[in-house]
Amino acid sequence: MMSQWSLKLLAVFLSLIAIIAPIAEGKRMPTGNSHKEPPRPKIPKCGPAIAKCKTGTPSCVGKRPSCGQGGEFIKCPVPLTCA
């Protein structure tokens, strides 16, 4: 007959295996978004820098960059992208 201490140790060991096994198999990868947070909003970019608006706030609507409050982007030498 196993002692109570041995049964507790066995339960801890088996639970650790149950937690680690799916991660090792690649079925469940930790994403860093464990609290079901909404995805980050995309930001319009002018090359590597954040695009700036003359008026309004820069944002992306779908995959199109836009300025809030009917504003315009300050001229950018490269095409604006949403990233």
JOURQUI-V632857 format. One record per run of one state. SS is the DSSP state (~ for helix, > for strand, _ for the rest). FROM is the first residue (numbers start at 1). LEN is the number of residues. Records with the same first field share a line. If there is no record, write none. Layout:
SS = FROM-LEN  FROM-LEN
//
This chain:
_ = 1-3  26-18  47-2  51-2  54-4  62-2  71-2  74-6  83-1
~ = 4-22  68-3
> = 44-3  49-2  53-1  58-4  64-4  73-1  80-3
//
